[in-house]
Amino acid sequence: MVLKTKEQYLESLKQQKPTIYMFGEKITDRVNHPLLRPQIEVIALTYELAHDPRYDGLTTAVSHITGEKINRFTHIHQSTDDLVKKVQMTRMYARYCVCIQRCMAIDALNALSIVTYEIDKKYGTNYYQNFLKYIEWFQRNDIMATCAMTDVKGDRRLRPSKQPDPDLYVHVVEKGDDGIVVRGAKCHTTAGVPSNELIVLPTRALTEDDKDYAVAFAVPVDAKGLKFVARSTVPRERGKIDAPFRTKWGVTETVTIFDDVFIPWERVFMCGEWEFAWPVVDLFAIYHRHSYCGCKPAVTDMLTGVAALLAEYNGVEQAPHIREKLTDMACTAEQMYACGIAASVRGKPMGPGTYVPDRVLVNIGKYIAGTHIYEEIYRVHDVAGGLAITCPSEKDYFHPEVHPYLEKYLKGVAEVPTEHRVRAFKLAEDLTAHGFAGWIMVASCHGGGSPEAQRITIYRDYDFETRKKIAKCLAGIEPMENFPEFKG
């Protein structure tokens, strides 16, 4: 199979029967449910464009295991070029839909490719062989998966093993000859609903007392005991103009419950090796922040586009303060993207040869995304004006008695049809002033870790000592022959 079509992906979803609850309803048909189908269409895009000759080599890659052409969302990075193309591909996809959602699993699997190798090297285990067999199957079947990482955590003052309720972090409750049984819950699981598989990782650094929580594995979404409690960004009513983005593309997040779920040993990638919990968390964060250097510039592309369009339709595109705001938005987008490209070029191999992007640069890119999103949305509001939130509904706009008045009074520049201007305002409302705008802001801030997490990582990993040595040499504290060599 190797490269699935959209139809084959949809059929694969129909073959599984996961347990999903949403808004008080038990979902029996996830493929055709009106609040879930827009998210499934997001994922379907990754199958459709993998067959588009315009994007050959961008949306596809060559497997280092089989030598076959595969979907890049199933690829283990083998070079700096792979890292560059991942960022480029992510920006391309996210321009359609804000969040392409398929990056989480491959970010997790790239992290596991390194950590399973390192665990085996230290302990003589067979996790890396498990991983290689799994990733070959994953690639050949073009599997859609997501990563379940963030535990519900309970009392954040207490370590996992010290919680009054031991199930507030996912942990192993039973080991047998054929596998393990896990219990607990993860939250913020993006794209569990449209997935075939979950890749499960620890969520934090652990101690020896927490070793039962040091567990990583893959599990089908319809495994016995696995339950999803979902929420969707898709509006319950659909129309011609209102919510143009949210009716086409969607996101679901779930609380993901592991109610004594059995995992065969061949799908286990860590079990008790507590000192490797932090390395896999850290590597996943690096890879996922690298993904953000592609998707968040795409979000800014959308926001810049609707702001520039409304400036044109309002007849103010040449006003100095409007041009200043649009320029600032362009700078933000390209700063994030530049961090992703540069981090890719500076990538280095680890473990079995899996390439990892530069950790400082990906953290800077993600930090810009998390701290600038609120300013970007403010700029859209400032450029667009009040109709970004007060534009009448489509039911009024198309009402036969009201329509002539709204056609007359919602007119902007003469050469632009009123309906075009209304549609642009509706997109601005959808992206910046409705419930989905809140999702964009929180996801930009906290997805892949909060800005404080990036600040900590940047400060910890940035080479301040070299900068101090430069200053000492320039100040005459040290001789110039000690001036540090430039390494790029």
Backbone torsions as a table, in degrees:
resi	resn	phi	psi	omega
1	MET	NA	-62.0	177.0
2	VAL	60.6	-71.3	179.0
3	LEU	-105.6	103.9	178.5
4	LYS	-69.5	154.2	167.6
5	THR	-91.7	169.8	175.7
6	LYS	-58.4	-43.1	-178.3
7	GLU	-63.3	-39.9	178.3
8	GLN	-67.3	-36.6	175.6
9	TYR	-62.3	-47.9	179.8
10	LEU	-60.6	-40.0	178.6
11	GLU	-64.6	-36.9	178.7
12	SER	-63.1	-34.5	176.7
13	LEU	-67.9	-38.4	-179.4
14	LYS	-67.0	-26.4	-178.3
15	GLN	-74.6	-16.7	179.6
16	GLN	-105.5	151.9	-178.6
17	LYS	-128.2	70.2	179.5
18	PRO	-69.1	157.5	177.3
19	THR	-92.1	110.0	-175.2
20	ILE	-127.8	130.1	172.9
21	TYR	-116.9	140.8	178.3
22	MET	-155.6	126.6	178.3
23	PHE	51.1	43.2	176.1
24	GLY	79.9	7.2	-176.6
25	GLU	-119.2	140.3	170.5
26	LYS	-89.0	120.4	-172.7
27	ILE	-84.0	125.3	179.3
28	THR	-104.1	-19.0	-179.6
29	ASP	-135.0	90.0	-176.8
30	ARG	-71.5	-27.6	-175.9
31	VAL	-68.3	-37.5	-174.2
32	ASN	-108.9	3.5	179.3
33	HIS	-67.8	130.0	-173.9
34	PRO	-62.3	-25.2	178.8
35	LEU	-88.9	-9.2	-179.3
36	LEU	-110.0	-28.6	-175.5
37	ARG	-59.0	-38.7	178.1
38	PRO	-59.9	-33.2	175.7
39	GLN	-70.6	-40.6	178.1
40	ILE	-61.2	-33.9	176.8
41	GLU	-66.2	-32.2	174.5
42	VAL	-59.7	-50.7	-178.5
43	ILE	-65.4	-39.3	179.9
44	ALA	-57.1	-30.9	178.4
45	LEU	-58.9	-35.6	-179.3
46	THR	-70.4	-20.8	174.9
47	TYR	-87.2	-38.5	-179.9
48	GLU	-65.6	-49.8	-173.5
49	LEU	-75.3	-14.3	173.3
50	ALA	-68.4	-18.4	177.3
51	HIS	-99.9	-0.1	-177.7
52	ASP	-83.1	118.2	-177.2
53	PRO	-59.8	-22.4	177.6
54	ARG	-63.6	-27.0	-173.4
55	TYR	-113.4	13.8	178.2
56	ASP	-60.0	130.1	-176.7
57	GLY	91.0	-17.1	174.3
58	LEU	-98.3	-52.6	177.9
59	THR	-85.3	-7.9	178.7
60	THR	-123.1	164.1	177.8
61	ALA	-148.2	176.4	175.6
62	VAL	-109.0	124.8	-178.4
63	SER	-64.6	131.6	175.9
64	HIS	-76.5	-7.6	-180.0
65	ILE	-94.8	-47.8	-173.9
66	THR	-108.7	-16.6	-175.2
67	GLY	77.4	6.0	-178.4
68	GLU	-90.2	155.3	172.9
69	LYS	-71.3	130.6	-177.1
70	ILE	-133.8	165.0	172.3
71	ASN	-67.0	133.8	-177.7
72	ARG	-62.5	-21.7	176.7
73	PHE	-73.9	2.0	173.7
74	THR	-117.7	10.9	-168.4
75	HIS	-94.7	143.9	171.1
76	ILE	-99.4	121.4	-170.7
77	HIS	-61.8	125.9	-177.6
78	GLN	-112.4	0.8	-175.9
79	SER	-164.4	169.0	173.9
80	THR	-66.5	-31.2	177.7
81	ASP	-63.4	-37.9	175.4
82	ASP	-59.9	-41.5	-179.7
83	LEU	-66.4	-42.1	178.1
84	VAL	-60.9	-46.9	-177.4
85	LYS	-66.6	-31.2	176.1
86	LYS	-61.8	-45.5	179.4
87	VAL	-65.1	-43.3	179.5
88	GLN	-62.7	-45.2	179.7
89	MET	-61.9	-42.4	-177.8
90	THR	-63.8	-42.2	178.3
91	ARG	-64.6	-40.4	179.6
92	MET	-60.5	-50.7	-178.6
93	TYR	-64.3	-44.7	-173.2
94	ALA	-68.8	-18.2	174.6
95	ARG	-64.0	-25.0	176.7
96	TYR	-78.8	-39.3	-160.2
97	CYS	-139.7	9.7	-179.0
98	VAL	72.8	-57.0	-174.7
99	CYS	-130.0	111.8	-176.1
100	ILE	-77.9	-22.4	164.9
101	GLN	73.5	-11.1	-179.5
102	ARG	-91.8	-1.9	-176.7
103	CYS	-75.4	-28.2	-173.7
104	MET	-58.7	-45.9	-176.0
105	ALA	-65.9	-45.1	-176.4
106	ILE	-72.3	-28.3	172.2
107	ASP	-64.2	-42.0	178.1
108	ALA	-66.0	-41.6	-177.1
109	LEU	-69.7	-35.7	174.8
110	ASN	-63.6	-40.7	176.5
111	ALA	-61.9	-43.7	-179.2
112	LEU	-66.8	-30.5	179.2
113	SER	-60.3	-32.1	180.0
114	ILE	-84.8	-47.2	-173.1
115	VAL	-70.3	-39.4	177.6
116	THR	-62.4	-38.6	177.1
117	TYR	-61.3	-43.9	-178.0
118	GLU	-71.0	-36.1	176.7
119	ILE	-63.7	-45.6	179.6
120	ASP	-60.3	-39.2	-178.9
121	LYS	-63.1	-36.3	-178.7
122	LYS	-82.7	-39.9	-170.3
123	TYR	-113.1	-5.5	-178.3
124	GLY	70.0	22.5	177.6
125	THR	-77.6	-179.0	-179.3
126	ASN	-121.0	29.4	-179.3
127	TYR	-63.8	-38.6	-177.7
128	TYR	-66.8	-37.4	174.9
129	GLN	-64.6	-40.4	173.4
130	ASN	-56.8	-44.3	-178.5
131	PHE	-63.0	-46.4	-177.4
132	LEU	-61.7	-41.4	178.2
133	LYS	-65.8	-40.4	-179.4
134	TYR	-66.6	-46.0	-175.8
135	ILE	-68.7	-31.5	175.5
136	GLU	-64.4	-45.9	176.3
137	TRP	-61.8	-42.5	-179.3
138	PHE	-59.2	-44.6	-178.8
139	GLN	-71.0	-45.4	-176.6
140	ARG	-63.2	-30.3	-178.1
141	ASN	-102.6	4.1	176.4
142	ASP	47.5	58.3	-172.0
143	ILE	-75.7	138.3	169.2
144	MET	-92.3	124.1	179.9
145	ALA	-141.2	168.2	171.4
146	THR	-138.3	171.9	-179.5
147	CYS	-106.5	128.2	172.0
148	ALA	-104.6	108.6	-172.4
149	MET	-122.9	-47.0	-169.5
150	THR	-78.5	113.3	176.0
151	ASP	-73.4	160.8	-179.7
152	VAL	-70.5	-26.3	162.8
153	LYS	78.1	-23.4	177.0
154	GLY	59.4	-127.5	178.9
155	ASP	-80.4	108.2	-174.6
156	ARG	-68.2	-9.8	175.1
157	ARG	-74.9	-18.4	-171.0
158	LEU	-110.5	143.2	175.8
159	ARG	-69.4	164.0	-178.3
160	PRO	-53.7	-44.4	-176.1
161	SER	-74.5	-9.9	-178.5
162	LYS	-103.3	-0.1	179.9
163	GLN	-66.4	142.3	175.6
164	PRO	-57.1	-35.3	175.6
165	ASP	-109.0	114.3	-175.3
166	PRO	-67.3	-11.9	-174.8
167	ASP	-89.1	6.1	-177.6
168	LEU	-78.3	-7.3	165.4
169	TYR	-127.0	142.8	178.8
170	VAL	-63.7	131.4	-176.1
171	HIS	-148.6	164.9	178.7
172	VAL	-83.5	127.1	178.2
173	VAL	-110.2	-11.4	-178.9
174	GLU	-159.1	140.2	173.6
175	LYS	-122.9	138.7	177.2
176	GLY	-138.2	-179.5	179.9
177	ASP	-64.9	-28.8	-174.7
178	ASP	-102.2	-8.6	179.5
179	GLY	165.5	-164.1	-178.1
180	ILE	-125.2	162.5	174.1
181	VAL	-119.7	131.4	-177.6
182	VAL	-120.2	152.3	-179.7
183	ARG	-141.2	151.1	177.5
184	GLY	137.1	-162.3	-179.1
185	ALA	-152.1	144.4	172.0
186	LYS	-112.2	151.5	175.0
187	CYS	-122.7	174.0	-179.3
188	HIS	58.1	29.3	-178.5
189	THR	-78.5	98.8	177.7
190	THR	-75.2	132.7	171.4
191	ALA	71.5	24.1	169.9
192	GLY	-65.9	-37.5	-175.6
193	VAL	-63.3	-44.3	-178.8
194	PRO	-90.3	17.1	-175.4
195	SER	-99.0	159.0	167.7
196	ASN	-91.9	-31.8	-173.3
197	GLU	-137.9	156.3	168.7
198	LEU	-114.0	135.7	169.5
199	ILE	-103.8	118.9	-172.3
200	VAL	-109.9	128.9	-179.7
201	LEU	-125.3	159.3	167.7
202	PRO	-63.9	166.9	-175.7
203	THR	-113.0	-7.0	-174.2
204	ARG	-161.2	173.1	171.8
205	ALA	-67.0	144.8	-176.2
206	LEU	-128.1	162.8	173.7
207	THR	-110.4	174.8	179.8
208	GLU	-60.8	-32.7	177.4
209	ASP	-64.3	-21.8	-177.4
210	ASP	-97.6	15.0	-168.9
211	LYS	-60.9	-26.5	177.5
212	ASP	-67.3	-17.0	179.8
213	TYR	-92.4	-7.4	178.4
214	ALA	-84.8	80.0	-175.2
215	VAL	-139.1	135.4	176.2
216	ALA	-136.7	139.3	-175.0
217	PHE	-164.7	170.9	172.9
218	ALA	-118.7	143.1	-176.3
219	VAL	-147.5	138.6	174.1
220	PRO	-65.3	148.9	-175.7
221	VAL	-68.7	-17.0	179.5
222	ASP	-104.5	21.2	176.6
223	ALA	-61.1	145.8	179.9
224	LYS	-60.9	130.9	179.1
225	GLY	91.9	-8.1	179.2
226	LEU	-91.8	127.5	-175.8
227	LYS	-133.4	142.6	178.5
228	PHE	-118.4	129.1	172.1
229	VAL	-112.7	110.5	-165.0
230	ALA	-109.1	156.4	166.1
231	ARG	-133.2	149.9	-175.7
232	SER	-124.7	148.2	175.6
233	THR	-84.9	-4.7	-173.5
234	VAL	-78.1	132.4	178.4
235	PRO	-69.9	150.8	-178.0
236	ARG	-76.3	-24.7	175.9
237	GLU	-104.8	141.9	179.1
238	ARG	-119.5	150.4	-179.4
239	GLY	-151.3	-162.5	-176.7
240	LYS	-90.1	-34.8	-173.3
241	ILE	-123.6	-43.1	-177.8
242	ASP	-60.6	143.5	176.2
243	ALA	47.7	55.2	-175.2
244	PRO	-63.8	-32.1	-179.4
245	PHE	-79.5	-49.7	-172.8
246	ARG	-69.7	-21.0	176.2
247	THR	-82.1	-17.4	-179.4
248	LYS	-96.8	-43.2	-176.5
249	TRP	-124.6	144.7	-177.4
250	GLY	-141.3	168.9	175.9
251	VAL	-136.4	138.1	166.2
252	THR	-119.5	145.5	170.6
253	GLU	-119.1	150.4	-179.8
254	THR	-134.5	150.9	156.4
255	VAL	-86.0	122.4	-172.0
256	THR	-109.4	115.3	-170.6
257	ILE	-104.3	127.0	176.3
258	PHE	-105.9	97.0	-176.5
259	ASP	-98.6	78.3	-177.3
260	ASP	56.0	65.9	-177.8
261	VAL	-93.3	129.0	179.4
262	PHE	-84.6	133.4	178.3
263	ILE	-124.7	117.6	176.2
264	PRO	-62.8	149.8	-176.7
265	TRP	-57.5	-33.6	-177.5
266	GLU	-68.5	-11.3	177.3
267	ARG	-107.3	10.8	179.5
268	VAL	-99.1	133.0	-177.5
269	PHE	-117.2	-6.8	175.8
270	MET	-165.5	136.1	177.9
271	CYS	-155.0	88.8	176.7
272	GLY	101.4	-10.6	-178.7
273	GLU	-80.1	73.6	-166.6
274	TRP	-59.4	-31.9	-177.2
275	GLU	-71.6	-11.2	178.0
276	PHE	-98.1	1.4	177.7
277	ALA	-64.3	-48.2	-179.2
278	TRP	-64.7	-43.9	178.2
279	PRO	-56.2	-39.0	-179.4
280	VAL	-72.8	-35.5	175.1
281	VAL	-63.0	-46.4	-177.9
282	ASP	-63.2	-44.6	-180.0
283	LEU	-66.5	-41.6	176.5
284	PHE	-58.8	-43.2	-179.9
285	ALA	-60.6	-42.2	178.9
286	ILE	-61.2	-48.9	-179.0
287	TYR	-64.7	-39.4	-176.2
288	HIS	-74.3	-34.5	174.7
289	ARG	-68.1	-31.2	172.7
290	HIS	-61.6	-42.6	176.0
291	SER	-60.6	-39.4	179.9
292	TYR	-62.4	-26.7	177.2
293	CYS	-70.8	-7.3	171.8
294	GLY	-103.9	-46.0	-174.2
295	CYS	-76.6	-36.1	-177.8
296	LYS	-71.4	-35.0	168.7
297	PRO	-59.6	-33.7	178.2
298	ALA	-66.9	-37.9	175.5
299	VAL	-61.1	-43.7	178.1
300	THR	-65.9	-33.7	174.0
301	ASP	-57.5	-44.9	179.1
302	MET	-63.0	-48.9	-177.3
303	LEU	-64.2	-40.9	177.5
304	THR	-64.3	-40.6	-179.5
305	GLY	-62.2	-46.4	-178.1
306	VAL	-70.9	-34.1	176.5
307	ALA	-65.4	-45.6	-179.6
308	ALA	-65.2	-38.2	179.6
309	LEU	-64.8	-44.3	180.0
310	LEU	-69.8	-33.2	174.7
311	ALA	-60.4	-42.5	177.8
312	GLU	-65.5	-47.3	-177.5
313	TYR	-66.9	-27.5	177.4
314	ASN	-86.0	-10.0	179.3
315	GLY	79.6	24.9	-176.6
316	VAL	-121.1	16.2	-172.2
317	GLU	-65.6	-19.0	-180.0
318	GLN	-95.6	-1.4	178.6
319	ALA	-64.7	133.3	-175.0
320	PRO	-55.5	-42.0	-176.5
321	HIS	-70.8	-27.2	176.1
322	ILE	-71.1	-46.3	179.0
323	ARG	-60.8	-36.9	178.3
324	GLU	-62.3	-44.5	-178.8
325	LYS	-66.8	-41.3	178.7
326	LEU	-65.2	-37.1	177.8
327	THR	-65.2	-41.8	177.8
328	ASP	-61.0	-39.6	179.0
329	MET	-66.2	-40.2	176.7
330	ALA	-61.0	-41.6	179.2
331	CYS	-62.9	-42.3	179.9
332	THR	-61.2	-47.0	-179.0
333	ALA	-58.9	-47.3	-173.7
334	GLU	-76.9	-25.5	173.1
335	GLN	-63.8	-46.0	179.1
336	MET	-62.1	-46.4	-177.5
337	TYR	-65.1	-41.1	179.2
338	ALA	-61.3	-38.2	176.5
339	CYS	-61.4	-41.5	-180.0
340	GLY	-66.4	-43.3	179.3
341	ILE	-66.0	-46.3	-179.7
342	ALA	-64.5	-39.9	177.6
343	ALA	-62.1	-35.4	178.1
344	SER	-66.8	-46.9	-178.6
345	VAL	-61.9	-33.0	178.7
346	ARG	-86.7	6.4	-177.3
347	GLY	-61.0	152.6	-179.0
348	LYS	-133.7	149.8	177.2
349	PRO	-77.1	146.4	174.2
350	MET	-134.6	160.3	175.4
351	GLY	53.9	-120.3	-177.1
352	PRO	-79.9	7.9	-178.2
353	GLY	111.5	11.6	177.3
354	THR	-73.7	130.1	-177.2
355	TYR	-83.8	137.0	-178.7
356	VAL	-120.8	131.0	179.4
357	PRO	-70.2	163.7	178.8
358	ASP	-62.4	123.2	-172.2
359	ARG	-70.0	-34.8	-179.4
360	VAL	-67.3	-45.3	-176.3
361	LEU	-68.3	-37.7	178.3
362	VAL	-67.9	-34.3	178.0
363	ASN	-69.1	-36.6	176.1
364	ILE	-65.0	-43.4	178.4
365	GLY	-60.3	-45.0	179.9
366	LYS	-68.8	-35.2	178.2
367	TYR	-62.9	-42.2	176.8
368	ILE	-61.1	-43.1	180.0
369	ALA	-61.0	-46.5	-175.2
370	GLY	-71.7	-25.7	-176.2
371	THR	-101.6	-14.0	-177.4
372	HIS	-102.6	-12.3	-173.9
373	ILE	-60.7	-36.8	-178.1
374	TYR	-68.2	-37.8	176.7
375	GLU	-66.6	-38.4	-179.4
376	GLU	-63.3	-43.8	179.8
377	ILE	-67.3	-37.9	173.6
378	TYR	-57.6	-43.0	-178.3
379	ARG	-64.1	-40.0	176.2
380	VAL	-59.3	-45.6	-179.9
381	HIS	-61.7	-42.9	-176.5
382	ASP	-67.1	-39.8	179.8
383	VAL	-71.9	-42.5	-172.5
384	ALA	-72.4	-41.6	-173.7
385	GLY	94.6	179.4	-170.4
386	GLY	-65.1	-22.5	-179.4
387	LEU	-67.7	-8.8	173.6
388	ALA	-62.9	-18.1	178.2
389	ILE	-127.2	-18.7	-175.3
390	THR	-105.5	3.7	-178.8
391	CYS	-62.7	131.3	-178.5
392	PRO	-57.6	157.4	-178.9
393	SER	-69.8	162.8	179.1
394	GLU	-65.0	-27.7	178.7
395	LYS	-64.3	-34.4	175.3
396	ASP	-77.9	-41.8	-177.3
397	TYR	-60.0	-38.3	-178.5
398	PHE	-95.1	3.1	178.1
399	HIS	-67.4	129.9	-173.3
400	PRO	-59.2	-30.2	-179.2
401	GLU	-81.8	-32.1	-175.1
402	VAL	-92.1	-29.8	-172.2
403	HIS	-51.6	-45.6	-179.3
404	PRO	-59.7	-35.6	179.4
405	TYR	-69.0	-44.2	-178.7
406	LEU	-68.8	-35.5	174.9
407	GLU	-58.7	-39.4	-178.1
408	LYS	-74.8	-48.1	-168.5
409	TYR	-91.1	-12.0	175.6
410	LEU	-98.9	12.3	179.2
411	LYS	-69.5	141.0	172.4
412	GLY	-107.4	-122.5	177.6
413	VAL	-66.8	148.8	-168.3
414	ALA	-61.3	-36.1	-172.8
415	GLU	-81.4	-4.4	-179.0
416	VAL	-102.6	124.5	176.6
417	PRO	-57.7	141.3	-179.5
418	THR	-56.1	-40.9	-178.2
419	GLU	-61.2	-35.5	177.8
420	HIS	-62.8	-42.7	179.4
421	ARG	-64.9	-42.6	178.0
422	VAL	-61.6	-43.1	179.5
423	ARG	-61.8	-39.7	178.3
424	ALA	-64.8	-41.5	175.9
425	PHE	-63.1	-37.8	179.8
426	LYS	-66.4	-36.0	175.4
427	LEU	-67.1	-42.3	176.6
428	ALA	-59.7	-43.0	177.7
429	GLU	-61.6	-44.2	-177.5
430	ASP	-62.6	-41.7	-175.2
431	LEU	-86.0	-21.8	-170.5
432	THR	-129.9	-12.5	-171.1
433	ALA	-135.1	7.2	179.0
434	HIS	-116.5	-173.2	-177.9
435	GLY	-58.7	-34.6	-179.3
436	PHE	-66.6	-29.0	176.3
437	ALA	-60.8	-38.6	175.9
438	GLY	-62.1	-40.3	177.4
439	TRP	-61.2	-45.4	179.9
440	ILE	-59.1	-44.4	-176.9
441	MET	-66.1	-47.8	-177.9
442	VAL	-67.6	-41.1	179.2
443	ALA	-64.1	-39.0	178.2
444	SER	-66.6	-37.8	-178.2
445	CYS	-74.4	-50.6	-169.4
446	HIS	-104.6	-20.8	177.9
447	GLY	-60.3	132.7	-176.7
448	GLY	72.2	12.5	-179.3
449	GLY	105.7	147.1	-177.9
450	SER	-74.0	162.9	176.6
451	PRO	-53.9	-33.5	178.4
452	GLU	-63.6	-37.1	176.8
453	ALA	-62.4	-39.3	177.8
454	GLN	-68.6	-40.5	178.5
455	ARG	-58.6	-44.8	-179.5
456	ILE	-60.8	-46.0	-177.8
457	THR	-66.5	-43.0	179.4
458	ILE	-61.0	-47.0	-179.0
459	TYR	-63.6	-39.7	-177.5
460	ARG	-69.0	-37.3	-170.1
461	ASP	-102.9	-13.0	-178.9
462	TYR	-72.8	143.3	-175.4
463	ASP	-85.7	79.6	177.6
464	PHE	-72.3	-28.4	-177.5
465	GLU	-63.1	-40.8	177.3
466	THR	-63.3	-39.8	179.4
467	ARG	-65.8	-37.7	177.2
468	LYS	-66.1	-36.2	179.2
469	LYS	-66.9	-39.0	174.4
470	ILE	-55.9	-47.2	-178.7
471	ALA	-63.4	-40.4	179.7
472	LYS	-62.8	-42.2	180.0
473	CYS	-66.5	-41.9	-179.4
474	LEU	-68.6	-29.2	-179.6
475	ALA	-85.4	-6.3	-178.2
476	GLY	82.8	10.3	177.0
477	ILE	-74.1	-34.5	174.5
478	GLU	-124.9	153.8	179.4
479	PRO	-68.8	153.3	-176.1
480	MET	-64.6	-21.8	178.3
481	GLU	-67.1	-13.2	175.5
482	ASN	-90.6	3.1	-178.7
483	PHE	-58.2	130.1	-173.2
484	PRO	-65.2	142.7	177.4
485	GLU	-67.8	138.6	177.8
486	PHE	-82.3	126.2	-176.8
487	LYS	-116.3	8.7	176.2
488	GLY	86.4	NA	NA
